[in-house]
Amino acid sequence: MPVLSPLPARLAGTFLCALAGLGFAQALAADNQYSPSPRLPLPLNMAPSETARGVVHLAAQFTVSDKEPVRQGLIWRVFEEDLGPDGNHKLVAQSSDATPTLPLPDGNFVVHAALGLAGATKRITVNGTLLNETLILNAGGLKITGALGDTPINPARFSISIYVPEPVNPEAKLVIANAKPGELIGLPEGNYHIVSTLLDAGANGPPSPTNSVISTDLRVQAGKLTDATLRHRAATVTLKLVNSPGAEALANTAFTILTPGGDVIREMIGAFPSVTLAEGEYVAIARHDGKTFQATFKVTCALDRDVEVLASETPPPASP
């Protein structure tokens, strides 16, 4: 079960600025791939100093009741309210400071604060004085860790996808394709569908998805941290084609792993390839020197072991 705790004002981690749909297409366009936010200069495209007659001090809070501003992870952008000749709102300043102070000329502007996938927008008027503005993000934090049984999983061994669900489709809208396990993710308040995929260790190449996939639905609450652990039940098996139990593995063997129903899970070539599989029963098919052999085996959570296919066993019947 997820654990909820107050979200600290010093929100840690790096976040994507996913801001599309606010009407400032050119300046705010970004995909939904979670990635570190860039360090932005302060200010950007600022008007000449002789026209900067006002100063705006900006801060953001997770909720109205918060007493402390957000301390990290914010990206601020200030746009002219009126459309420019190109039909877009001109970006006049931006900052990655938590509470920036920006000199601005007199006029009307739109301020946007982004934290992860959460954001808030406010229209302001600068008239030559000091203006203090606080934006409410209505956001919370999500932190996901993984476990194999009761043992924590290395973050490099599983991947996380986050969706906004709909009543008939839990994966209706993908918002983060590769969320970083163990890192704090800023999200607007709401319901999310989380999918965790266990990855092979990568001994035979780069990590690849396994058939151990689990999912859950979580609610992110504004001003709180949702801390969830997703538990996989899987193990790694090493396949060997041998002439007798305990004998040396035969090289140049092609293996196919099937479910009892005949669905292909993985195909591999080698003397003793390894694969991570979800807990359950499987069939291993070994092909060597034009002959085919098979064995059934069972995967038990967190119990890594060798699976031997005997070359002396009667080959399976040929497919029609």
C-alpha positions, 0 to 999 in steps of 0.5 A: 500500500502507498504511504502518504506523508506531508510533502516537504517544501524542499522538494528534491529531485529534477523534473521535466517542464511539461507545459503544452496546452497553456496557449504559449505553444512555441515557448512551452512545447515539450514532450512528456518524457521525464528528464532533468530540467535545464539550468536556466539563466535569469533573466532571459530576453529582458527589456533594457534597464531604462524601461524596467520600472517595476520588480516582481518577486515570485514564489510558489506553494503546493497548497494554499495552506502551505506556510513555506514556498517550494524550494527546488525544482521550479521553472519560472517563465514570464510572457507578455500578455498581448500576442506578438506579430507572430501570433504568440506570447513573447517570452520576456524572462525565465528563471530556475531560482526557487523564489526569483526577483525579476525587473520588468517594464510596466505592463501586463504579463502572464507568469507560469511556474512549472514543477515536474508535470504540475504547473500554475499560471497567473496574470499580473500587472507591473506599475513601477512598484514592488509586486509580490506574487505567490502561485498555488501549484495544487501538486503533490509528490510521487516516489516509487521503489521496487522489490523482488519479494522482500528484497529491494530492486536496483533502480536499473533493474525495472522501469516505470510508466505513469498514465492518467486513466479513464474509466474503461482504459487505465492506460488512456494517456501516457504522461511519463514513459520512463520515470526514474525509480526512487526519485521524487516526481512532481504531479498535479493532484489526481489519480494515476495508473502505474506500470512497473516492468522488471528488466533482465540483468543485462548479462547477455546485453543491455537490460531488456523487459521481462514478462514480470509486469505489475500495475497499480492505481494511486492517488496523488494528493496536493501537498503530500508525498505518495511513497509506493513500493511495487513488488515483483515476483520473479527469478533468473534462470540459466538454461543448459542443454546437457547430455546428462545431469550436471554435465557440461553445457552444449554450445551453439544451442538455440533455446525457446521459452514458452508458456504451458499454453504455447506463447513464446516468451523469449528466444536465445542462443548460447551454451548457458543463456540467462533470462529473468521470468515471472513466477510460474511454469514454463517449457524450454525448447532446445535445438542443437545439431538438427535435433529438438529437446524440451523440459518443463520447469517452474520459476519461484520468486527470488530463487535463481537457478539452472534449468537443464534440458537433457539431450538424451530425452525423447524429442517433442513431436513435430508440429503439423 
